[in-house]
């Protein structure tokens, strides 16, 4: 059950002019569930993306990267099958889906970006996807974000979507986004799948800079289990139908709105982590560089021993100190490190705080949300990551994933 994550209210998801979404039940893995999404973009729309760095990246990732060199007119997203580890045949199947949708939307296959998520090393069921495309195209609507969020789910228990309106110098702009992900989450660029759209008119180069910066401050700050997916993709779309981004001030306002949406979506993935019962913020402070702080943060957030202690509400704090110690900061002076669980200082100057009592740690860790703060006391840099606990249900979900 997701940690403090209610389903999105469809009434609060603002349509983005120039972005239409349609869904279908194609029976890709199981019958009777939404598993196919088509997104049609207005002519002249701009798109920018970041993708997994996993060398076994999926066929749709390969094609989407290549197709982004062209004006993008559509996206096609399927769940239930990752089309990864499928070689040349996987590329041919993904391109076949793009070609089929292009015929229906009167555009070129190279203007369609494919995305897939699901089981790895299984052939993509092209016939089912192609058979489902007409229903998805017939249902294209600008106000279909809630259904779109459902259509991209795999082991997610809650759809993930949020929306904002912001004031720019030329008028109001809309930013709406959806994401999916619950397991195999340790992005090396973005998330499992994330799509954020706005109606502004902005240069493609600026959009590229924004998507990379936003990814590093949102989807690249989360981990459920330390596994980087073969299919991670984060796409930012500007339909060009709305107001123009005229100044640096406009750009900063827009970028902040996109970042806010992306961070909420990234955090939603952690709140809905497979089997998660705790949402944990890991804050590393007073390091020499942000990269160093991230390295320490991820050592804590990845550790199965730390994460199982979170699940048990067991302040076995030596596990956290050990993770800090093996994070790879070679010249770390452990005698200067302080550690907090929320506002409770549990370690001071590298050892147990004399004022700390076990019941304080238990009380803090029993909460569904808490913060682990590691203060390195060696500089001015900081980094914040988000993670969850590791429960019995995580093992059960992944042991039974293909059955």
Secondary structure as GFF3:
##gff-version 3
##sequence-region A 1 403
A	DSSP	three_ten_helix	10	12	.	.	.	ID=ss1
A	DSSP	beta_strand	19	24	.	.	.	ID=ss2
A	DSSP	beta_strand	36	41	.	.	.	ID=ss3
A	DSSP	beta_strand	46	51	.	.	.	ID=ss4
A	DSSP	alpha_helix	59	67	.	.	.	ID=ss5
A	DSSP	beta_strand	74	81	.	.	.	ID=ss6
A	DSSP	alpha_helix	87	105	.	.	.	ID=ss7
A	DSSP	three_ten_helix	109	111	.	.	.	ID=ss8
A	DSSP	beta_strand	112	119	.	.	.	ID=ss9
A	DSSP	alpha_helix	126	138	.	.	.	ID=ss10
A	DSSP	alpha_helix	145	151	.	.	.	ID=ss11
A	DSSP	beta_strand	160	168	.	.	.	ID=ss12
A	DSSP	beta_strand	171	180	.	.	.	ID=ss13
A	DSSP	beta_strand	193	198	.	.	.	ID=ss14
A	DSSP	alpha_helix	204	217	.	.	.	ID=ss15
A	DSSP	three_ten_helix	219	221	.	.	.	ID=ss16
A	DSSP	beta_strand	222	223	.	.	.	ID=ss17
A	DSSP	beta_strand	233	238	.	.	.	ID=ss18
A	DSSP	alpha_helix	248	271	.	.	.	ID=ss19
A	DSSP	beta_strand	279	287	.	.	.	ID=ss20
A	DSSP	alpha_helix	290	302	.	.	.	ID=ss21
A	DSSP	alpha_helix	304	312	.	.	.	ID=ss22
A	DSSP	alpha_helix	318	325	.	.	.	ID=ss23
A	DSSP	three_ten_helix	334	336	.	.	.	ID=ss24
A	DSSP	beta_strand	338	341	.	.	.	ID=ss25
A	DSSP	beta_strand	344	348	.	.	.	ID=ss26
A	DSSP	beta_strand	351	352	.	.	.	ID=ss27
A	DSSP	alpha_helix	358	365	.	.	.	ID=ss28
A	DSSP	beta_strand	369	375	.	.	.	ID=ss29
A	DSSP	beta_strand	381	388	.	.	.	ID=ss30
A	DSSP	alpha_helix	392	399	.	.	.	ID=ss31
###
